Amino acid sequence: MKVMVVGGGGREMALVTAIAKYHNVIVAGGSEAIDQIADEVLSISRESPWEKLADEAIAHGVVLTIVGPETPLASGIVDVFRERGLVIFGPTKAAASIESSKAFAKQIMTEAGVPTAAYQVFTKREDAQAYLETVSYPQVLKENGLRSGKGVTICPDLQAARIVVDSIVIDHENPLLIEDFLDGFEYSLIVMVNGENFVALPVAQDHKPIGEGNTGPNTGGMGAVSPVPRVTPEIYNEAIDQVIKPTLAQMVTSGTPFTGFLYAGLIQTAKGVRVIEFNARLGDPECEVILPRIKSDIASVALHLLKGEAAEVSIDDSVCLGVVLSSPGYPGVITSSPALPKVLIDRVVQSPNASIIHMGTHFDFDAGTWVAAGGRVAIVTMKGNDIDECRRELLPLLEEALSGSDLYWRKDIGTFAG
């Protein structure tokens, strides 16, 4: 069948790679790298983009559309496609508020009794500043809305928190959440959902901070690993029973039933599981290490769920570890746009267990190579029997291939999962 994937980042390239094993894939708003592996490529109009893309989907005989990024979801692509009678896997604009509005997500969690950090929401700067005087530290400050994984600051003391509050816009359209810091180990649980019916994907662990040892400012993710040995069956079942099931039930009760990929960013504390955040789509870079472990046709799984039918995914026993390569200066001001060394691409091709997914590149025809076109450039993944084996294979490959390159990467990905 013809499946359309919307988006042009690493997540979408991973989706296209997985789906193309079974179906013809049309990509909308892709990238130069994705366009090379898709069967057909469509552009996204700046004027009435989703209406015109729906017309294209009908004209091309698309059976199923899967949306990758959060921005199209938050702007209502699912609502438009459904109005046109098209089958699409993703949440409505209202349901996507679980990501686009942190305040909405907290409200859903509170009403559902889902465990999360204690919090307050502020629409006035002076109220936020006054509240900061009354709490113990560290505190976590979260800007509302879509922030590409970078709108969260952990403040170790009052002075740091004041600086953050003074530097951002706080009003009714841009509320600020201030919540207690949670201590524990983090992991990601993503489920494919239609209403209260869901199928869980393998757990993964993201590494958001830019620096070694999980230090420095948050990024969109500097690497990931799946599975996570520290997530025992007991911890996994706790997350399903205390987070996923009640959240989906509350979304239905609230009149915003969820369909699509629901991402739960979780932390296991001394008091049990807690929710850090929800996203309304596949995590990135989590999906780049999850999808290679799935033996099932995820497009067919999505269709079964949308039809209200039973569905399941088959998962292999391997481990997949991925390391993100980023441009110098990321997540701040990018200072240069390095090339992906040809030796890196050659080494990945030569390795039966390695792969490379482009996150933000363009092809320089004069130089004959791929060049960075953003903060996160690519993720290199390795499959193996365990995390140590993946690291033994991947790290020397990267060390050799990136010698002399300005591309930045963390060398400790996977060391927090065991």
C-alpha positions as CSV (number, residue, x, y, z in Angstrom):
1,M,0.0,0.0,0.0
2,K,1.0,3.6,-0.3
3,V,2.0,5.1,3.1
4,M,2.8,8.8,3.5
5,V,5.2,10.0,6.1
6,V,5.1,13.7,7.0
7,G,8.4,15.4,8.1
8,G,12.0,15.7,7.3
9,G,14.2,14.9,10.3
10,G,15.9,11.9,11.8
11,R,12.7,10.5,13.2
12,E,11.1,10.6,9.8
13,M,14.1,9.0,8.0
14,A,13.9,6.2,10.5
15,L,10.2,5.8,9.9
16,V,10.6,5.8,6.1
17,T,13.4,3.2,6.4
18,A,11.3,0.9,8.5
19,I,8.1,1.3,6.5
20,A,9.8,0.9,3.1
21,K,10.5,-2.7,3.9
22,Y,6.8,-3.4,3.4
23,H,5.2,-0.6,1.5
24,N,5.6,2.2,-1.1
25,V,6.5,5.3,0.9
26,I,5.6,8.9,-0.1
27,V,7.3,11.5,1.9
28,A,6.0,15.0,2.4
29,G,8.3,17.8,3.4
30,G,11.3,15.4,3.6
31,S,15.0,16.0,3.2
32,E,17.6,15.3,0.6
33,A,18.6,12.2,2.5
34,I,15.0,11.0,3.0
35,D,14.2,11.7,-0.6
36,Q,16.8,9.2,-1.7
37,I,15.0,6.3,0.0
38,A,11.3,7.3,-0.6
39,D,9.3,6.1,-3.6
40,E,7.7,9.6,-4.1
41,V,8.4,13.0,-2.7
42,L,5.8,15.8,-2.1
43,S,6.4,19.4,-1.1
44,I,4.3,21.1,1.6
45,S,2.6,24.3,0.6
46,R,3.1,27.4,2.7
47,E,-0.5,28.4,2.0
48,S,-3.2,26.1,3.4
49,P,-0.6,23.4,3.8
50,W,-2.7,20.6,5.2
51,E,-5.7,21.1,2.9
52,K,-3.4,21.0,-0.2
53,L,-1.4,18.0,1.2
54,A,-4.8,16.2,1.7
55,D,-5.6,16.8,-1.9
56,E,-2.2,15.3,-2.8
57,A,-2.8,12.3,-0.6
58,I,-6.1,11.6,-2.3
59,A,-4.6,12.1,-5.8
60,H,-1.7,9.7,-5.0
61,G,-3.9,7.0,-3.5
62,V,-2.4,7.2,0.0
63,V,-3.9,4.5,2.3
64,L,-2.3,5.7,5.5
65,T,-0.5,8.9,6.6
66,I,1.9,8.9,9.6
67,V,2.9,12.2,11.0
68,G,6.4,12.6,12.4
69,P,7.0,16.0,13.9
70,E,5.0,17.8,16.6
71,T,4.4,21.1,14.7
72,P,2.0,19.7,12.1
73,L,0.1,17.9,14.8
74,A,-0.2,21.0,17.0
75,S,-1.4,22.9,13.9
76,G,-4.2,20.5,13.1
77,I,-3.1,18.3,10.2
78,V,-5.0,15.3,11.6
79,D,-8.3,17.3,11.9
80,V,-8.0,18.4,8.2
81,F,-7.2,14.9,7.0
82,R,-10.0,13.3,8.9
83,E,-12.5,15.9,7.5
84,R,-11.4,14.7,4.1
85,G,-12.0,11.1,4.9
86,L,-8.3,10.2,5.0
87,V,-6.8,7.6,7.3
88,I,-4.1,9.3,9.5
89,F,-2.2,8.1,12.5
90,G,-1.7,11.0,14.9
91,P,-3.6,13.0,17.5
92,T,-6.0,15.8,16.8
93,K,-5.0,19.4,17.5
94,A,-6.8,19.2,20.8
95,A,-5.3,15.9,21.8
96,A,-1.8,17.1,20.7
97,S,-2.1,19.7,23.5
98,I,-0.6,17.0,25.8
99,E,2.7,18.1,24.3
100,S,2.0,21.6,23.0
101,S,0.7,22.7,26.4
102,K,2.6,21.6,29.5
103,A,-0.2,23.1,31.6
104,F,-2.8,20.9,29.8
105,A,-0.6,17.8,30.3
106,K,-0.3,18.5,34.0
107,Q,-4.1,19.0,34.3
108,I,-4.7,15.6,32.6
109,M,-2.2,14.0,34.9
110,T,-3.8,15.6,38.0
111,E,-7.3,14.5,37.0
112,A,-6.1,11.0,36.2
113,G,-4.1,10.6,39.4
114,V,-1.0,10.0,37.4
115,P,2.2,10.5,39.5
116,T,4.2,13.5,38.6
117,A,6.2,16.3,40.2
118,A,4.4,18.9,42.4
119,Y,4.1,22.1,40.3
120,Q,2.6,25.5,40.0
121,V,1.7,27.4,36.8
122,F,2.4,31.2,36.5
123,T,1.2,33.8,34.0
124,K,2.8,36.8,35.7
125,R,6.6,37.2,36.2
126,E,6.2,38.8,39.6
127,D,4.1,35.9,40.9
128,A,6.8,33.4,39.6
129,Q,9.6,35.4,41.3
130,A,7.7,35.5,44.6
131,Y,7.1,31.7,44.5
132,L,10.8,31.1,43.9
133,E,11.4,32.6,47.4
134,T,9.3,29.9,49.0
135,V,10.6,26.6,47.6
136,S,13.6,24.4,48.2
137,Y,16.1,23.7,45.4
138,P,16.8,22.4,42.8
139,Q,13.6,23.4,41.0
140,V,12.7,22.8,37.3
141,L,11.4,25.6,35.2
142,K,9.5,24.7,32.0
143,E,8.4,27.1,29.3
144,N,5.0,26.2,28.0
145,G,4.5,25.2,24.3
146,L,6.7,23.4,21.8
147,R,10.4,24.0,22.6
148,S,12.0,21.1,20.7
149,G,13.2,19.5,23.9
150,K,15.1,22.6,25.0
151,G,12.6,24.7,27.0
152,V,13.5,23.1,30.4
153,T,16.0,24.4,32.9
154,I,17.1,22.7,36.1
155,C,17.9,25.5,38.6
156,P,20.2,24.6,41.4
157,D,19.5,27.7,43.5
158,L,17.3,30.8,43.7
159,Q,19.8,33.0,41.8
160,A,19.8,30.7,38.8
161,A,16.0,30.5,38.8
162,R,15.7,34.3,39.0
163,I,17.9,34.6,35.9
164,V,15.7,32.2,33.9
165,V,12.5,33.9,34.9
166,D,13.9,37.3,34.0
167,S,15.0,36.1,30.6
168,I,11.7,34.6,29.2
169,V,8.2,35.8,28.3
170,I,5.6,34.9,30.9
171,D,2.0,35.7,30.2
172,H,-1.4,34.0,29.6
173,E,-0.2,32.7,26.2
174,N,3.2,31.7,27.5
175,P,2.7,30.3,31.1
176,L,5.7,29.1,33.1
177,L,5.6,25.8,35.0
178,I,7.8,25.6,38.1
179,E,8.0,22.1,39.5
180,D,9.9,20.1,42.1
181,F,13.1,18.4,40.9
182,L,12.8,14.6,40.7
183,D,15.8,12.4,41.4
184,G,16.1,8.9,39.8
185,F,16.9,7.3,36.4
186,E,15.0,8.4,33.3
187,Y,13.6,6.3,30.5
188,S,11.1,6.7,27.6
189,L,8.1,4.6,27.0
190,I,6.3,5.1,23.7
191,V,2.9,3.5,22.9
192,M,0.9,3.3,19.6
193,V,-2.6,4.4,20.6
194,N,-6.2,4.6,19.5
195,G,-8.4,5.8,22.3
196,E,-7.7,3.4,25.2
197,N,-6.4,0.6,22.9
198,F,-2.6,0.6,22.7
199,V,0.5,-1.3,21.8
200,A,3.7,-0.6,23.7
201,L,7.0,-0.2,21.9
202,P,10.4,-1.2,23.5
203,V,11.6,1.2,26.2
204,A,14.6,3.4,25.4
205,Q,16.8,5.9,27.3
206,D,17.5,9.4,25.8
207,H,20.5,11.5,26.8
208,K,19.3,15.1,26.6
209,P,22.1,17.2,28.2
210,I,24.9,18.3,25.8
211,G,27.8,17.3,28.1
212,E,29.4,14.1,29.3
213,G,27.9,12.8,32.5
214,N,24.5,14.4,31.6
215,T,25.8,17.9,32.3
216,G,25.1,21.2,30.6
217,P,22.0,22.6,28.9
218,N,19.3,20.3,27.4
219,T,19.3,19.5,23.7
220,G,17.0,17.6,21.4
221,G,18.8,14.5,22.5
222,M,22.5,13.4,22.1
223,G,22.0,9.7,21.9
224,A,19.8,6.8,23.0
225,V,19.8,3.1,23.8
226,S,17.1,0.4,23.7
227,P,16.3,-1.6,25.8
228,V,17.1,-0.2,29.2
229,P,18.3,-3.0,31.6
230,R,17.4,-0.9,34.7
231,V,13.7,-1.0,33.6
232,T,12.7,-4.4,35.1
233,P,9.4,-6.0,34.2
234,E,8.1,-4.7,37.6
235,I,9.0,-1.1,36.7
236,Y,7.6,-1.5,33.2
237,N,4.3,-2.8,34.5
238,E,4.1,0.0,37.0
239,A,4.5,2.5,34.2
240,I,1.8,0.9,32.1
241,D,-0.7,0.6,35.0
242,Q,0.0,4.0,36.7
243,V,0.8,6.2,33.7
244,I,-0.3,4.9,30.3
245,K,-3.7,3.4,31.1
246,P,-5.0,6.2,33.4
247,T,-3.7,8.9,31.0
248,L,-5.4,7.4,28.0
249,A,-8.7,6.9,29.9
250,Q,-8.6,10.5,31.1
251,M,-8.0,11.8,27.6
252,V,-11.2,10.0,26.5
253,T,-13.1,11.3,29.5
254,S,-11.9,14.9,28.8
255,G,-13.2,14.7,25.2
256,T,-9.7,14.6,23.7
257,P,-9.1,10.9,22.9
258,F,-5.6,10.3,21.8
259,T,-4.5,8.6,18.6
260,G,-1.0,8.1,17.4
261,F,2.4,7.7,19.2
262,L,2.2,8.8,22.8
263,Y,5.6,9.4,24.4
264,A,6.0,9.2,28.1
265,G,9.2,10.6,29.5
266,L,9.5,8.9,32.8
267,I,11.7,8.8,35.9
268,Q,12.0,6.0,38.4
269,T,12.3,7.6,41.8
270,A,12.7,6.1,45.3
271,K,8.9,6.5,45.6
272,G,8.1,4.9,42.2
273,V,7.5,6.1,38.7
274,R,6.9,9.8,37.9
275,V,6.1,11.5,34.6
276,I,8.5,14.2,33.5
277,E,6.7,15.0,30.3
278,F,4.4,13.7,27.5
279,N,5.0,14.1,23.8
280,A,2.5,13.5,21.0
281,R,4.8,11.7,18.7
282,L,7.8,9.4,18.5
283,G,10.8,10.5,20.4
284,D,13.9,11.5,18.5
285,P,16.5,10.0,19.0
286,E,14.6,7.2,20.7
287,C,12.9,6.0,17.6
288,E,16.2,5.6,15.8
289,V,17.2,2.9,18.3
290,I,13.6,1.5,18.8
291,L,12.5,0.9,15.2
292,P,15.6,-1.3,14.2
293,R,14.5,-3.7,17.0
294,I,10.9,-4.0,15.7
295,K,10.3,-7.0,13.4
296,S,6.7,-6.1,12.7
297,D,5.2,-3.8,10.0
298,I,4.4,-0.7,12.1
299,A,2.2,0.7,9.3
300,S,0.0,-2.3,9.5
301,V,0.0,-2.1,13.3
302,A,-1.2,1.5,13.0
303,L,-4.0,0.5,10.6
304,H,-5.2,-2.3,12.9
305,L,-5.4,0.1,15.8
306,L,-7.3,2.7,13.8
307,K,-9.8,0.0,12.8
308,G,-10.3,-1.0,16.5
309,E,-8.6,-4.3,15.9
310,A,-6.1,-6.2,18.1
311,A,-2.5,-5.4,17.3
312,E,0.9,-6.4,18.5
313,V,4.6,-5.8,17.7
314,S,7.3,-8.4,17.5
315,I,10.6,-7.3,19.0
316,D,14.0,-8.9,18.5
317,D,16.4,-9.6,21.4
318,S,19.1,-7.2,20.2
319,V,20.3,-4.0,21.7
320,C,20.6,-0.8,19.6
321,L,22.7,2.1,20.7
322,G,22.9,5.5,18.9
323,V,25.2,8.4,19.2
324,V,24.2,11.8,17.8
325,L,26.7,14.0,16.0
326,S,26.1,17.8,16.4
327,S,27.5,21.0,15.0
328,P,29.9,23.1,17.1
329,G,28.0,25.5,19.4
330,Y,24.8,23.4,19.6
331,P,22.4,23.9,21.4
332,G,23.4,27.5,21.4
333,V,24.7,29.5,18.5
334,I,26.0,27.2,15.7
335,T,29.6,28.3,14.9
336,S,30.2,26.1,11.8
337,S,28.6,23.5,9.5
338,P,31.1,20.5,9.3
339,A,30.8,17.8,6.7
340,L,30.1,14.2,7.5
341,P,33.4,12.6,6.7
342,K,33.3,10.2,3.8
343,V,35.3,7.7,5.8
344,L,32.5,7.7,8.4
345,I,29.8,6.8,5.8
346,D,32.1,4.2,4.3
347,R,32.8,2.6,7.7
348,V,29.1,2.5,8.5
349,V,28.3,0.8,5.2
350,Q,31.0,-1.7,5.8
351,S,29.6,-2.7,9.2
352,P,26.7,-5.1,9.1
353,N,25.3,-3.8,12.4
354,A,25.8,-0.1,11.9
355,S,23.6,2.5,10.3
356,I,23.4,6.3,9.9
357,I,20.3,8.4,10.0
358,H,20.5,12.0,8.8
359,M,18.9,14.5,11.2
360,G,19.9,17.8,9.6
361,T,22.1,17.7,6.4
362,H,22.2,18.8,2.8
363,F,24.4,17.4,0.0
364,D,27.2,19.7,-1.2
365,F,27.6,18.7,-4.8
366,D,30.8,20.7,-5.3
367,A,32.4,18.9,-2.4
368,G,30.7,15.6,-3.0
369,T,29.7,15.1,0.6
370,W,26.9,15.6,3.2
371,V,27.2,18.8,5.2
372,A,25.6,19.9,8.5
373,A,22.4,21.9,8.0
374,G,21.4,22.3,11.7
375,G,22.3,21.6,15.3
376,R,21.9,17.9,15.3
377,V,23.4,16.5,12.1
378,A,23.1,12.7,12.2
379,I,22.9,9.7,14.5
380,V,25.1,6.6,14.1
381,T,23.6,3.4,15.5
382,M,25.0,0.0,16.3
383,K,23.1,-3.2,17.0
384,G,24.6,-6.0,19.2
385,N,23.9,-8.5,21.9
386,D,24.3,-6.0,24.8
387,I,25.2,-2.4,25.5
388,D,28.9,-3.1,26.1
389,E,29.2,-4.9,22.8
390,C,27.5,-2.0,21.0
391,R,29.9,0.5,22.6
392,R,33.0,-1.6,21.8
393,E,32.0,-1.6,18.2
394,L,30.6,1.9,17.8
395,L,33.0,4.1,19.8
396,P,36.3,3.1,18.0
397,L,34.5,3.5,14.7
398,L,33.5,7.0,15.5
399,E,36.9,7.9,17.1
400,E,38.7,6.9,13.9
401,A,36.2,8.2,11.3
402,L,35.7,11.6,13.1
403,S,39.4,12.2,13.8
404,G,40.0,15.8,12.9
405,S,36.3,16.6,12.5
406,D,34.6,19.5,14.2
407,L,31.5,17.4,14.8
408,Y,30.7,17.0,18.5
409,W,29.5,13.7,20.1
410,R,29.2,12.3,23.6
411,K,31.2,9.2,24.4
412,D,29.2,8.0,27.4
413,I,25.9,7.1,25.7
414,G,24.5,3.9,27.2
415,T,26.4,4.0,30.4
416,F,23.4,5.1,32.5
417,A,21.1,2.3,31.3
418,G,22.5,-0.7,33.1
